[in-house]
Amino acid sequence: MFYKCFIDNQWIEASDGAKMDVVNPATGETWAEVPACTPDDVARALESSRLAQPGWALLPPVERAGHITAIADGIARERDLFEDLLVREQGKTRAEAAGEVTDTIRYLTYSAEAARRLRGDILPSDNPREQLFIYKVPYGVTLGLCAYNYPLALIGRKIGPALVTGNTMILKPHEATPVTASVFCRIVQEVGLPPGVINMLTGTGQAVGAPLTQSPVVRMITLTGSIRAGQRIAEASARNITALSLELGGSAPFIVLRDADIDRAAEAAVVARFANAGQVCICNETVLVEEAVADAFTERLLYHAARIRPGDPATNAGMGPITTPEALRRVERIVADSVAEGATVALGGGRPEGAAFARGNWFEPTVLVNATPDSTAVREEIFGPVLPIVRVADYEAALAIANARPDGLSAYLWTRDPSVYMDAIQRLETGTIFLNTGITGYVQGYHNGHKLSGLGGEDGSHGIEGYLQKRTVYMAY
């Protein structure tokens, strides 16, 4: 089936007719095609977004919010369709797909509800008969670059704040997961959003991503992706001084100290590693467990991990496939390198057995023991279903390993000692800390990274604020 792109509320093919295959990660079969857009198509989308933005910004925020709510309602009506797409296109289990659809509706609804809470500042002047205002105004044309691990939720996470604040947005989905974006735009068309407010292009980074990120028409770029992708975009957009919101990768440590609730921590560690086949930016990437409880914790973790059964995601198995062949090859290399460096495979370690797993991007839930801070699986972001366990002497040793990383997106800490976790809040160099709890995220929170894990952020009032720039007015009267 052929899914087109969306420009100016019209469905388009690539200007040269080129197409790209979309592959089911569970089976390796091509099941859809999308346009492989060209720089000419990019120019058309940029012009459409540029022309639409001033009129969109002049609408009252509550009117803009009405359109966003209508999109959320449309997704809710098509819930089954979107769940099917996420299972087939990205490889989520049915339960995970259902959760993503729900999260998308929440992101959009939260943004719509913020329409009456957009505000600036009124400050006293130093002079008589003068007033000082600080307005918050949209950037203009924004660009939303979405990763493959949450192809629908990331659209909602970016579109909602961008539109409610008066921006227009061009969406560029990942090459591996473009169909969900096309079907999302069908909802956009059905609810009557003005032409040009949302445009969507599919294609390669070279043909589509590069001219978008280098365009002076784009005044703000929001990316969810890898550190390397963020660095490339920062370089490409530097000449135009384009505003950036970069939610990049990280390698979250999961610190377990001797006074932790071992069984709860072990279960949380497994969920935080193997959710979405480990393809979550805030996933538990490395366990740092205090030596005194390392044996007991590892035993419980292996018990919980062994209960995860990979299988056809449409049947709601315990874990689906990795989304892309390139990501699978990366996981295989990381495991092989780590074993060569001295780590031991305690669970999994390769492709599951059976005819059902002969094709597609399958990898077993894998646990590596005897890992060290220098193991490849600890140094690199895995972004797959592999969990190394490193034994540490104490809290300070774990903190040193965690803070030595160049990235800092999230971290987990399990301890009952208030003095320790209060210290960690001040000293852990990361954007999010999960204290005695597993992986989670709320629309009213804030999702951001420190160091190489990015700048800016998403969600909550702070996320919406990121789509506005300030305009100061000195008014004499």
C-alpha positions in Angstrom: 0.0 0.0 0.0 1.2 3.5 -0.8 1.0 6.2 1.8 1.5 9.8 0.5 3.0 12.9 2.1 1.0 15.9 3.2 1.6 19.5 2.0 -0.9 22.3 2.2 -3.7 19.8 3.1 -3.0 17.9 -0.1 -1.6 14.4 -0.6 1.5 14.4 -2.7 4.0 12.0 -4.2 7.7 12.8 -4.6 8.3 15.3 -7.4 10.4 12.7 -9.2 8.0 9.8 -8.4 10.6 8.0 -6.2 9.4 5.7 -3.4 10.8 4.0 -0.2 9.9 0.6 1.2 8.5 0.2 4.7 9.5 -3.1 6.3 7.8 -5.0 9.1 10.6 -5.5 11.7 9.1 -8.8 13.0 9.0 -10.5 9.6 11.4 -8.5 7.4 8.7 -8.2 4.8 7.9 -5.0 2.9 4.3 -4.0 3.5 4.1 -0.4 2.4 5.7 2.4 0.4 6.0 6.1 1.0 7.4 8.9 -1.2 11.2 9.5 -1.2 10.8 13.3 -1.3 13.2 15.6 -3.0 14.6 19.1 -2.2 11.8 20.5 -4.5 9.2 18.9 -2.2 11.0 20.4 0.8 10.8 23.9 -0.8 7.1 23.5 -1.4 6.5 22.5 2.3 8.6 25.4 3.6 6.7 27.9 1.5 3.3 26.4 2.7 4.3 26.6 6.3 5.7 30.1 6.0 2.6 31.4 4.4 0.3 29.7 6.9 2.0 30.8 10.1 1.1 34.5 10.5 -2.6 33.8 10.2 -2.4 30.8 12.5 -0.6 32.9 15.1 -3.3 35.6 15.0 -6.0 33.1 16.0 -6.9 33.2 19.7 -5.0 30.4 21.5 -8.3 28.7 22.5 -9.3 28.5 18.8 -6.0 26.9 18.0 -6.6 24.6 21.0 -9.9 23.5 19.5 -8.1 22.2 16.4 -5.6 20.3 18.6 -8.5 18.7 20.6 -10.2 17.7 17.4 -7.0 15.9 16.3 -6.8 14.1 19.7 -10.4 13.0 19.3 -9.7 11.8 15.8 -6.9 9.6 17.1 -9.1 8.2 19.8 -11.7 7.3 17.2 -9.0 5.5 15.1 -7.3 3.9 18.1 -7.4 0.3 16.7 -5.9 1.5 13.4 -3.0 3.3 15.1 -2.4 0.4 17.4 -2.2 -1.9 14.3 0.2 0.5 12.6 2.6 0.7 15.6 2.7 -3.1 15.9 3.4 -3.6 12.2 5.6 -0.6 11.6 7.7 -0.3 14.8 7.3 -3.7 16.4 5.6 -2.8 19.6 3.5 -5.4 21.4 -0.2 -4.7 21.3 -0.2 -3.5 24.9 2.7 -1.1 24.3 1.0 0.2 21.1 -2.2 0.9 23.1 -0.1 2.8 25.7 1.5 4.9 23.0 -1.9 5.9 21.5 -3.1 6.9 24.9 0.1 8.9 25.6 -0.3 10.7 22.2 -3.9 11.7 23.1 -2.6 13.0 26.5 0.2 15.0 24.9 -2.2 16.7 22.6 -4.9 17.3 25.2 -2.5 18.7 27.7 -1.2 21.2 25.1 -4.8 22.2 24.2 -5.6 22.8 27.9 -2.6 25.1 28.1 -4.2 27.7 25.8 -5.6 29.8 28.6 -2.4 29.6 30.6 0.0 31.1 28.1 1.3 34.3 29.7 4.0 36.9 29.7 5.1 39.5 32.3 4.3 43.0 33.2 7.1 44.8 35.1 7.4 48.3 36.6 9.2 50.9 34.7 12.0 53.1 36.0 10.3 56.1 34.4 6.9 57.7 35.0 4.1 57.2 32.5 5.8 54.2 31.0 5.1 50.4 31.2 7.3 47.4 30.6 5.9 44.3 29.0 7.5 40.9 28.1 5.4 39.1 25.5 6.0 35.5 24.5 5.5 34.9 20.8 5.9 32.0 18.5 9.1 31.3 16.6 7.3 30.8 13.3 8.0 27.8 11.2 9.2 24.8 13.3 10.6 21.5 12.3 9.7 18.3 14.1 12.2 15.4 13.6 10.9 12.2 15.1 12.8 9.0 16.1 11.5 5.5 15.2 10.9 4.2 18.8 7.7 6.2 19.3 6.5 7.3 15.9 3.0 8.5 17.0 3.7 9.8 20.6 6.6 12.0 19.4 4.3 13.6 16.9 1.8 14.5 19.6 4.6 15.6 21.9 5.8 18.1 19.4 2.7 19.1 17.4 0.6 20.0 20.5 3.0 22.6 22.0 4.1 24.0 18.6 0.5 24.6 17.4 -1.0 26.0 20.6 1.7 28.6 20.9 1.1 29.8 17.3 3.8 28.0 15.3 3.4 25.9 12.2 5.3 22.6 12.0 6.8 20.5 9.3 7.0 16.9 10.4 9.8 14.6 9.2 9.3 11.0 10.5 12.1 8.5 10.7 12.6 6.5 7.4 11.7 3.3 9.2 8.4 4.5 10.6 6.7 7.0 8.2 3.3 5.4 7.7 2.0 6.4 11.1 2.8 10.0 10.3 0.9 9.8 7.0 -2.2 8.3 8.8 -1.9 11.0 11.5 -2.1 13.6 8.7 -5.3 12.0 7.4 -6.8 12.9 10.8 -5.4 16.5 10.4 -7.2 16.8 7.1 -10.4 15.4 8.4 -10.7 17.8 11.3 -10.2 20.8 9.0 -6.9 22.3 10.2 -6.0 25.3 8.0 -3.7 24.4 5.1 0.0 24.6 5.8 -0.2 24.5 9.6 1.0 20.9 9.6 3.0 19.6 6.6 4.7 16.2 6.5 7.5 14.9 4.3 9.1 11.4 4.1 12.5 10.6 2.7 16.2 10.4 3.5 18.2 12.6 5.7 20.3 13.8 2.8 17.4 14.7 0.5 14.9 15.9 3.0 16.5 16.4 6.5 19.5 18.4 5.3 17.6 21.1 3.3 15.0 21.4 6.1 17.6 21.9 8.9 19.7 24.3 6.7 16.7 26.4 5.7 16.5 30.0 7.1 12.7 29.6 6.9 12.8 27.2 9.8 13.2 29.2 13.0 13.1 26.3 15.6 14.0 22.6 15.3 12.9 20.0 17.8 14.6 16.6 17.5 14.2 13.4 19.3 17.2 11.2 18.3 20.7 10.1 18.9 23.6 12.3 20.1 25.2 12.0 16.7 22.1 13.2 15.0 21.8 16.2 17.4 25.4 17.2 16.7 24.8 17.1 12.9 21.6 19.2 13.2 23.3 21.7 15.5 26.1 22.1 12.9 23.7 22.3 9.9 21.5 24.9 11.6 24.3 27.0 13.1 24.6 29.4 10.2 21.0 30.6 10.6 21.2 30.6 14.5 18.1 28.4 14.5 16.6 27.7 17.9 17.0 24.1 19.0 15.3 21.7 21.3 17.4 18.4 21.3 16.2 15.4 23.2 19.1 13.1 22.6 20.3 9.7 23.8 21.8 8.6 27.0 23.0 5.6 28.9 21.0 5.6 32.1 22.6 3.9 35.1 20.4 1.9 37.4 22.0 2.2 40.9 21.1 -0.4 43.5 22.5 0.0 47.0 22.6 -2.4 49.9 19.5 -1.1 51.7 17.3 -1.2 48.6 14.2 -3.3 48.3 16.0 -5.9 46.2 13.0 -7.7 44.6 11.2 -4.5 43.7 14.4 -3.0 42.3 15.1 -6.1 40.2 11.6 -6.2 38.7 11.8 -2.5 38.0 15.2 -2.9 36.4 13.9 -5.5 34.0 10.9 -3.5 33.0 13.1 -0.4 32.5 15.5 -2.3 30.3 13.2 -4.5 28.1 10.2 -2.2 27.5 9.8 -1.7 23.8 12.7 -4.1 23.3 15.0 -1.7 25.1 14.3 1.1 22.6 13.5 3.9 25.0 15.9 6.8 25.5 15.4 6.7 29.3 15.7 2.9 29.6 17.9 1.3 32.2 21.2 0.8 30.2 23.5 -0.4 33.0 23.0 -1.8 36.5 25.5 -0.6 39.1 24.8 -2.8 42.1 26.6 -2.6 45.4 28.8 -5.6 46.0 27.1 -6.6 49.3 23.8 -7.3 47.5 25.0 -8.1 44.0 24.5 -11.8 44.1 20.9 -11.6 45.5 20.0 -8.8 43.2 21.4 -10.6 40.1 19.5 -13.8 41.0 16.2 -11.9 41.2 16.8 -9.9 38.1 17.6 -13.1 36.1 14.4 -14.6 37.4 12.3 -11.7 36.2 14.2 -11.3 32.8 13.8 -15.0 32.0 10.0 -14.7 32.2 10.0 -12.3 29.2 9.0 -14.2 26.0 9.7 -12.6 22.6 7.0 -13.3 20.1 4.7 -11.9 17.4 3.9 -8.4 18.7 0.4 -8.7 17.3 -0.3 -11.5 19.8 0.8 -9.2 22.7 3.9 -11.3 23.5 6.3 -10.2 26.2 8.7 -8.4 23.8 8.7 -7.5 20.2 11.6 -7.1 17.7 14.2 -4.4 17.3 12.9 -1.9 14.8 15.7 -1.7 12.2 18.4 -4.1 10.9 21.1 -1.5 11.6 20.0 -1.4 15.3 20.1 -5.2 15.5 23.6 -5.3 14.0 24.7 -2.7 16.6 23.3 -4.8 19.5 25.0 -7.9 18.2 28.3 -6.1 17.9 28.1 -4.7 21.4 27.4 -8.1 22.9 30.2 -9.7 21.0 32.7 -7.0 22.0 31.6 -7.1 25.6 32.1 -10.8 25.8 35.5 -10.6 24.2 36.4 -8.0 26.9 35.4 -10.4 29.7 31.7 -10.1 30.3 29.6 -13.3 30.6 26.2 -14.0 29.0 24.0 -15.0 31.9 20.8 -15.0 29.8 20.0 -14.8 26.1 22.8 -13.5 23.9 21.4 -14.0 20.4 18.5 -14.6 18.1 15.6 -16.6 19.6 15.3 -20.1 18.4 12.4 -21.2 16.2 11.1 -20.6 12.7 9.1 -17.6 13.8 12.3 -15.8 14.5 14.2 -16.8 11.4 13.4 -13.4 9.7 13.1 -10.0 11.1 15.2 -8.1 13.7 14.9 -10.4 16.7 17.2 -10.5 19.7 16.7 -12.3 23.0 16.4 -10.5 26.3 20.0 -10.6 27.3 21.8 -10.1 30.6 25.6 -9.7 30.9 27.4 -10.3 34.2 31.0 -9.6 35.1 30.9 -6.4 33.1 33.1 -3.5 34.0 32.9 0.3 33.5 35.1 -0.2 30.5 32.9 -2.9 28.8 31.5 -1.8 25.5 28.0 -2.5 26.7 28.5 0.0 29.5 30.3 2.7 27.5 28.0 2.8 24.6 24.2 3.4 24.5 22.8 0.0 23.5 19.2 0.9 22.6 18.2 -2.7 22.6 17.4 -5.6 24.9 20.8 -6.1 26.5 21.6 -5.3 30.2 25.1 -5.3 31.6 25.6 -5.6 35.4 28.5 -4.0 37.1 29.4 -4.6 40.8 30.5 -1.4 42.7 32.0 -0.9 46.1 29.5 1.7 47.3 27.4 4.7 46.4 30.3 7.0 45.7 31.8 4.5 43.3 28.5 4.2 41.5 28.1 8.0 41.4 31.6 8.4 39.9 30.8 5.9 37.1 27.5 7.6 36.3 28.9 11.1 36.2 32.0 10.1 34.2 29.7 9.6 31.2 29.6 12.4 28.6 25.8 12.2 28.4 23.1 12.6 31.2 19.6 11.9 30.2 18.2 9.9 33.1 19.3 7.7 36.1 17.7 5.3 38.6 18.6 5.1 42.3 17.3 2.5 44.8 18.1 3.3 48.4 16.1 3.9 51.6 18.6 6.4 53.0 17.3 10.0 52.7 20.8 11.4 53.1 22.0 9.4 50.0 19.1 10.2 47.7 19.1 13.9 48.7 22.8 13.9 47.9 22.1 12.3 44.5 19.5 14.9 43.6 22.2 17.5 43.9 25.1 15.5 42.4 23.8 13.2 39.7 24.5 14.9 36.4 21.3 14.0 34.6 18.0 15.5 33.5 15.7 13.0 35.2 16.2 10.9 38.3 13.9 7.9 39.2 14.2 7.4 43.0 12.9 4.0 44.2 10.6 3.8 41.2 10.7 2.3 37.7 10.5 3.9 34.2 7.7 6.4 33.9 6.9 9.8 32.5 4.0 12.2 32.9 2.7 14.9 30.5 3.0 17.5 33.3 6.6 16.7 34.0 9.7 17.8 32.0 11.8 15.6 29.8 15.3 16.9 29.2 18.9 15.9 29.2 22.2 17.3 30.5 25.6 17.4 28.9 25.6 15.6 25.5 22.0 14.4 26.1 20.7 17.6 24.7 19.3 21.1 25.3 15.8 22.3 25.7 13.2 19.7 26.5 9.6 18.4 26.1 6.5 18.1 28.2 4.7 20.2 30.9 4.7 24.0 31.1 8.4 24.1 30.6 8.1 22.2 27.3 5.4 24.5 26.0 7.6 27.5 27.0 10.3 26.1 24.7 8.2 26.9 21.6 8.0 30.6 22.5 10.5 33.4 22.3 10.3 36.6 24.3 9.6 40.1 23.0 10.1 43.0 25.3 8.1 46.3 24.9 8.8 49.6 26.6 5.6 51.7 26.2 5.4 55.4 27.1 1.9 56.9 27.5 
